[in-house]
């Protein structure tokens, strides 16, 4: 309010204003004065919000705790909602440049009486911060950990203001990182049989593969789960999900193989010879689900009201064709993407198949990496899929992850946050508001800029040819022709001419312009590298020069919210 009006608004506790019956008061959180208005946070749904005026009083409060004491952020979410909906504040991206605070001498609102409870029990978008991968990129670019952390500290406020949160405490990630260390010596039979007859998982490290048909292993895991539940009464789920990736392959002992349904969709297996060569095998969903179910049956006898978190992922992502899901399992589906329409449709079909088999589902996609930092727009398709999932059993989301490419992908992050809070959100209205609030008189050219990116993204997806950054990244980036990028820059230049008196809009237009410069340099580097690797050219100089030009650009712009250059550098971009 001070940023908006310049006025110092006194902050007082309830006792200090008890005698000021005629004063204009903003009541934040539970209080006796709010209770006099008939408002109490505990009467709201979990994380629910309430905003109500009564004469000269405005109450802003929310549900800040579950009955068992688990802390929530209802009042914070109510305050953010009020600032957005009634005062026009926006948080487009982290940092001062992304914050929109309309200026006004007098702050006033009309009659308000509204409440809302978020339908999703968890609305999570992973906030990529510092990690070993980032450090690798920092080292290559000459940036420091301290500078990166200082910049990243601004991000958390954006996630709070967008109401990214949860009313459940869940665990569902990779669960068996220490299994080989704990049991490898005494129980090698608990681990996956490898192609040459060994069950040794030494090379697998913390990503050991298990023999999922072994009853003693299942009993041990069930005991471990029960121990965790006993130690954490507020923990509503414990993970039984397999480790991801690693150097070892899945178990092909006769018992595990017998669980695989011959009629299931075929998947590509790596590291195991099928009829003498790596190739197709029935989806491993049935064996994984049998494994999940047997653990769940044991745990459910002791903890019938708690969940087990389990992924549908990798070669066990397709929906089951035989096995039902125990009711105390919450299945996390890893799918969806927006540069290949056939793959997207396949994810929809898989989700719907799991919906028939499981009572509880959550969405755990890796899709926010779509485009590997290139400017893309798929916000409408993303919102469609979130709405579909919310209407068909989704109670939790965990998006991996917000890579902090705010100039190139920020519109997706923003729209996603709004749709997670309320799946019924009008996405077209949100996108229009993003342009109008952030860019003022330049809104229409910015809309045309995003529309051009959306068309390119959709055109790439319609070819169904893009397979991912590890397969054919050059196919994707070649769509960013010089003509296309010049046209995009033209839209932003049009915006600059319309926003000459708006310094913040001009800065935000320049921020978006970083995406165009990066797209050109990254395209050149990716295409040159692909030509060298494919043998199209044997001269390494063009690839080296293109990569050097991209690195020079990273160093020129420094650590910025526009693109997360250390992360891109780690991944080879």
WOTA-V536181 format. One record per residue. N is the residue number from 1. RES is the residue in three letters. OMEGA is omega in degrees with one decimal (NA if undefined). Layout:
{{N	RES	OMEGA} {N	RES	OMEGA}}
//
This chain:
{{1	UNK	176.6} {2	UNK	177.8} {3	UNK	-175.3} {4	UNK	-170.9} {5	UNK	-174.4} {6	UNK	-176.7} {7	UNK	172.4} {8	UNK	-179.7} {9	UNK	-178.1} {10	UNK	178.0} {11	UNK	-175.5} {12	UNK	173.5} {13	UNK	-170.4} {14	UNK	-177.6} {15	UNK	-176.9} {16	UNK	-177.3} {17	UNK	-173.9} {18	UNK	-178.6} {19	UNK	-176.2} {20	UNK	-173.2} {21	UNK	-177.0} {22	UNK	-176.3} {23	UNK	172.9} {24	UNK	-175.0} {25	UNK	169.4} {26	UNK	-175.8} {27	UNK	-176.1} {28	UNK	179.0} {29	UNK	179.5} {30	UNK	177.2} {31	UNK	175.5} {32	UNK	179.6} {33	UNK	176.2} {34	UNK	178.7} {35	UNK	176.6} {36	UNK	176.9} {37	UNK	-179.3} {38	UNK	-174.6} {39	UNK	176.2} {40	UNK	-178.1} {41	UNK	-176.4} {42	UNK	177.7} {43	UNK	-178.4} {44	UNK	173.1} {45	UNK	-178.6} {46	UNK	-175.9} {47	UNK	-179.2} {48	UNK	-178.6} {49	UNK	178.7} {50	UNK	177.1} {51	UNK	-174.7} {52	UNK	172.7} {53	UNK	176.4} {54	UNK	-174.9} {55	UNK	-179.6} {56	UNK	-177.2} {57	UNK	175.7} {58	UNK	179.1} {59	UNK	177.5} {60	UNK	-177.7} {61	UNK	179.8} {62	UNK	177.0} {63	UNK	-173.4} {64	UNK	177.9} {65	UNK	170.4} {66	UNK	177.5} {67	UNK	179.7} {68	UNK	177.5} {69	UNK	178.7} {70	UNK	-173.7} {71	UNK	178.0} {72	UNK	-175.3} {73	UNK	-175.0} {74	UNK	-178.2} {75	UNK	175.9} {76	UNK	-179.6} {77	UNK	177.0} {78	UNK	179.4} {79	UNK	179.1} {80	UNK	178.6} {81	UNK	178.6} {82	UNK	-178.8} {83	UNK	179.4} {84	UNK	-168.9} {85	UNK	-171.6} {86	UNK	-179.7} {87	UNK	173.2} {88	UNK	178.2} {89	UNK	177.1} {90	UNK	171.7} {91	UNK	-174.7} {92	UNK	176.0} {93	UNK	-177.1} {94	UNK	177.0} {95	UNK	-175.5} {96	UNK	-177.7} {97	UNK	-178.9} {98	UNK	-178.7} {99	UNK	178.8} {100	UNK	178.5} {101	UNK	179.6} {102	UNK	-178.9} {103	UNK	177.6} {104	UNK	-179.9} {105	UNK	-176.8} {106	UNK	177.8} {107	UNK	-179.9} {108	UNK	178.2} {109	UNK	176.0} {110	UNK	179.6} {111	UNK	-179.9} {112	UNK	173.5} {113	UNK	-175.2} {114	UNK	178.2} {115	UNK	179.9} {116	UNK	173.0} {117	UNK	-178.3} {118	UNK	-177.5} {119	UNK	-179.7} {120	UNK	-177.8} {121	UNK	172.5} {122	UNK	177.5} {123	UNK	-172.2} {124	UNK	167.2} {125	UNK	-177.5} {126	UNK	-179.4} {127	UNK	-177.8} {128	UNK	175.7} {129	UNK	-178.7} {130	UNK	172.6} {131	UNK	-176.9} {132	UNK	179.3} {133	UNK	177.9} {134	UNK	-179.6} {135	UNK	176.7} {136	UNK	177.7} {137	UNK	177.6} {138	UNK	-179.6} {139	UNK	-177.5} {140	UNK	-176.9} {141	UNK	179.0} {142	UNK	175.6} {143	UNK	-177.6} {144	UNK	175.6} {145	UNK	-177.1} {146	UNK	179.2} {147	UNK	179.5} {148	UNK	-179.0} {149	UNK	178.9} {150	UNK	178.4} {151	UNK	-175.4} {152	UNK	-178.2} {153	UNK	179.7} {154	UNK	-170.7} {155	UNK	-171.1} {156	UNK	179.0} {157	UNK	179.4} {158	UNK	-178.7} {159	UNK	178.4} {160	UNK	-178.2} {161	UNK	177.5} {162	UNK	174.2} {163	UNK	172.4} {164	UNK	-174.2} {165	UNK	-175.1} {166	UNK	171.0} {167	UNK	176.2} {168	UNK	173.8} {169	UNK	-171.2} {170	UNK	173.8} {171	UNK	-176.1} {172	UNK	-176.6} {173	UNK	-177.8} {174	UNK	-162.4} {175	UNK	-166.4} {176	UNK	-176.8} {177	UNK	-177.1} {178	UNK	-175.0} {179	UNK	-179.5} {180	UNK	178.0} {181	UNK	-177.4} {182	UNK	-167.0} {183	UNK	-175.3} {184	UNK	-176.7} {185	UNK	-175.6} {186	UNK	-176.0} {187	UNK	177.9} {188	UNK	-179.0} {189	UNK	177.8} {190	UNK	-171.4} {191	UNK	-169.9} {192	UNK	174.9} {193	UNK	-177.1} {194	UNK	-173.5} {195	UNK	-176.4} {196	UNK	173.3} {197	UNK	-178.6} {198	UNK	172.0} {199	UNK	-179.1} {200	UNK	-178.4} {201	UNK	-177.3} {202	UNK	-178.7} {203	UNK	-179.8} {204	UNK	178.7} {205	UNK	-178.3} {206	UNK	179.2} {207	UNK	-178.8} {208	UNK	175.5} {209	UNK	-175.5} {210	UNK	170.3} {211	UNK	-167.0} {212	UNK	177.4} {213	UNK	-174.5} {214	UNK	-175.1} {215	UNK	178.9} {216	UNK	176.0} {217	UNK	179.9} {218	UNK	178.5} {219	UNK	179.7} {220	UNK	179.5} {221	UNK	178.1} {222	UNK	177.9} {223	UNK	177.9} {224	UNK	179.9} {225	UNK	179.8} {226	UNK	178.3} {227	UNK	178.8} {228	UNK	179.5} {229	UNK	178.7} {230	UNK	-177.5} {231	UNK	-175.8} {232	UNK	-176.2} {233	UNK	-179.5} {234	UNK	-179.9} {235	UNK	-173.1} {236	UNK	173.6} {237	UNK	174.0} {238	UNK	-174.7} {239	UNK	168.0} {240	UNK	-177.6} {241	UNK	178.4} {242	UNK	171.5} {243	UNK	-178.2} {244	UNK	172.5} {245	UNK	-177.9} {246	UNK	-173.7} {247	UNK	-178.5} {248	UNK	179.3} {249	UNK	-174.9} {250	UNK	-177.3} {251	UNK	175.5} {252	UNK	170.1} {253	UNK	-176.8} {254	UNK	-177.8} {255	UNK	177.9} {256	UNK	-179.9} {257	UNK	-177.8} {258	UNK	178.4} {259	UNK	-177.6} {260	UNK	-177.1} {261	UNK	-179.4} {262	UNK	-177.6} {263	UNK	-179.1} {264	UNK	177.1} {265	UNK	-178.7} {266	UNK	177.2} {267	UNK	177.5} {268	UNK	177.0} {269	UNK	176.5} {270	UNK	174.8} {271	UNK	177.7} {272	UNK	-178.5} {273	UNK	175.3} {274	UNK	-175.5} {275	UNK	174.4} {276	UNK	179.7} {277	UNK	175.6} {278	UNK	-179.1} {279	UNK	-172.2} {280	UNK	175.4} {281	UNK	176.6} {282	UNK	177.9} {283	UNK	-179.9} {284	UNK	-179.7} {285	UNK	-174.3} {286	UNK	-179.8} {287	UNK	179.1} {288	UNK	-178.9} {289	UNK	174.7} {290	UNK	176.6} {291	UNK	178.4} {292	UNK	-175.0} {293	UNK	-177.3} {294	UNK	174.6} {295	UNK	-177.4} {296	UNK	179.7} {297	UNK	178.9} {298	UNK	-176.6} {299	UNK	-176.9} {300	UNK	178.5} {301	UNK	-178.3} {302	UNK	-177.8} {303	UNK	-174.8} {304	UNK	-176.3} {305	UNK	-179.6} {306	UNK	-177.1} {307	UNK	167.5} {308	UNK	179.5} {309	UNK	-175.2} {310	UNK	-178.2} {311	UNK	162.7} {312	UNK	-163.6} {313	UNK	170.1} {314	UNK	-178.9} {315	UNK	173.2} {316	UNK	-178.2} {317	UNK	-179.0} {318	UNK	-177.9} {319	UNK	-179.1} {320	UNK	177.7} {321	UNK	-178.6} {322	UNK	-165.2} {323	UNK	175.2} {324	UNK	-179.7} {325	UNK	177.2} {326	UNK	-173.5} {327	UNK	178.2} {328	UNK	175.8} {329	UNK	172.0} {330	UNK	-174.1} {331	UNK	176.8} {332	UNK	-176.8} {333	UNK	179.1} {334	UNK	-176.9} {335	UNK	179.0} {336	UNK	179.3} {337	UNK	-167.4} {338	UNK	172.9} {339	UNK	177.0} {340	UNK	-174.2} {341	UNK	179.1} {342	UNK	179.3} {343	UNK	177.4} {344	UNK	179.6} {345	UNK	177.8} {346	UNK	177.0} {347	UNK	177.1} {348	UNK	-178.4} {349	UNK	178.1} {350	UNK	178.2} {351	UNK	-178.5} {352	UNK	176.3} {353	UNK	176.9} {354	UNK	179.2} {355	UNK	178.4} {356	UNK	-174.1} {357	UNK	-171.8} {358	UNK	178.5} {359	UNK	-176.2} {360	UNK	-179.5} {361	UNK	166.4} {362	UNK	-176.1} {363	UNK	-176.9} {364	UNK	-173.6} {365	UNK	172.3} {366	UNK	-165.5} {367	UNK	-176.7} {368	UNK	171.0} {369	UNK	180.0} {370	UNK	177.0} {371	UNK	176.4} {372	UNK	176.5} {373	UNK	178.1} {374	UNK	178.6} {375	UNK	-179.0} {376	UNK	172.1} {377	UNK	175.7} {378	UNK	-173.8} {379	UNK	-178.5} {380	UNK	178.9} {381	UNK	178.6} {382	UNK	179.4} {383	UNK	177.2} {384	UNK	-177.1} {385	UNK	176.6} {386	UNK	178.5} {387	UNK	179.4} {388	UNK	-179.1} {389	UNK	179.1} {390	UNK	-179.7} {391	UNK	-175.4} {392	UNK	168.4} {393	UNK	-178.9} {394	UNK	176.6} {395	UNK	-174.2} {396	UNK	169.0} {397	UNK	172.8} {398	UNK	-176.8} {399	UNK	177.3} {400	UNK	-11.4} {401	UNK	175.8} {402	UNK	-176.8} {403	UNK	177.8} {404	UNK	171.0} {405	UNK	-168.2} {406	UNK	176.9} {407	UNK	-175.4} {408	UNK	-173.3} {409	UNK	-172.2} {410	UNK	179.6} {411	UNK	177.4} {412	UNK	180.0} {413	UNK	-175.8} {414	UNK	-179.5} {415	UNK	-179.6} {416	UNK	-179.9} {417	UNK	-179.6} {418	UNK	-177.2} {419	UNK	176.9} {420	UNK	177.6} {421	UNK	179.1} {422	UNK	-178.3} {423	UNK	179.2} {424	UNK	-178.4} {425	UNK	175.7} {426	UNK	-173.4} {427	UNK	178.0} {428	UNK	179.5} {429	UNK	178.7} {430	UNK	-179.2} {431	UNK	176.4} {432	UNK	-179.2} {433	UNK	177.7} {434	UNK	-178.9} {435	UNK	-176.9} {436	UNK	-177.6} {437	UNK	-174.9} {438	UNK	-169.6} {439	UNK	171.9} {440	UNK	-177.9} {441	UNK	178.6} {442	UNK	-173.5} {443	UNK	-175.1} {444	UNK	174.9} {445	UNK	178.4} {446	UNK	175.1} {447	UNK	179.3} {448	UNK	176.5} {449	UNK	179.5} {450	UNK	178.5} {451	UNK	178.0} {452	UNK	178.2} {453	UNK	178.9} {454	UNK	178.7} {455	UNK	177.9} {456	UNK	179.5} {457	UNK	179.6} {458	UNK	179.1} {459	UNK	176.6} {460	UNK	-178.3} {461	UNK	-176.7} {462	UNK	178.3} {463	UNK	-177.0} {464	UNK	-177.0} {465	UNK	-177.1} {466	UNK	-176.2} {467	UNK	177.9} {468	UNK	-174.4} {469	UNK	180.0} {470	UNK	-175.2} {471	UNK	-176.2} {472	UNK	-179.0} {473	UNK	-179.2} {474	UNK	177.5} {475	UNK	-178.2} {476	UNK	-171.6} {477	UNK	179.2} {478	UNK	178.1} {479	UNK	179.9} {480	UNK	-177.9} {481	UNK	176.5} {482	UNK	179.5} {483	UNK	-179.5} {484	UNK	-177.9} {485	UNK	176.4} {486	UNK	177.5} {487	UNK	177.4} {488	UNK	178.0} {489	UNK	177.3} {490	UNK	177.2} {491	UNK	-179.9} {492	UNK	176.7} {493	UNK	174.8} {494	UNK	178.9} {495	UNK	179.6} {496	UNK	179.8} {497	UNK	-179.7} {498	UNK	-174.3} {499	UNK	-173.5} {500	UNK	-177.7} {501	UNK	-176.6} {502	UNK	-173.7} {503	UNK	-179.4} {504	UNK	177.5} {505	UNK	178.6} {506	UNK	178.3} {507	UNK	179.6} {508	UNK	175.2} {509	UNK	176.7} {510	UNK	177.0} {511	UNK	177.2} {512	UNK	-179.0} {513	UNK	176.7} {514	UNK	180.0} {515	UNK	-178.5} {516	UNK	178.5} {517	UNK	179.1} {518	UNK	-177.7} {519	UNK	-178.7} {520	UNK	-178.0} {521	UNK	-179.2} {522	UNK	175.4} {523	UNK	-178.6} {524	UNK	-177.1} {525	UNK	-178.4} {526	UNK	-179.4} {527	UNK	-179.9} {528	UNK	178.8} {529	UNK	179.1} {530	UNK	179.4} {531	UNK	179.3} {532	UNK	-177.5} {533	UNK	-178.6} {534	UNK	-177.1} {535	UNK	177.4} {536	UNK	173.3} {537	UNK	176.5} {538	UNK	-179.0} {539	UNK	-177.7} {540	UNK	-173.2} {541	UNK	-179.8} {542	UNK	179.4} {543	UNK	-179.5} {544	UNK	-178.9} {545	UNK	179.5} {546	UNK	178.1} {547	UNK	179.4} {548	UNK	178.3} {549	UNK	177.6} {550	UNK	178.2} {551	UNK	178.9} {552	UNK	177.5} {553	UNK	176.5} {554	UNK	-177.4} {555	UNK	179.6} {556	UNK	-177.0} {557	UNK	179.4} {558	UNK	177.9} {559	UNK	-172.3} {560	UNK	175.3} {561	UNK	-177.3} {562	UNK	175.2} {563	UNK	179.3} {564	UNK	-173.4} {565	UNK	178.0} {566	UNK	179.5} {567	UNK	177.2} {568	UNK	-178.9} {569	UNK	177.9} {570	UNK	-177.3} {571	UNK	173.9} {572	UNK	179.1} {573	UNK	NA}}
//
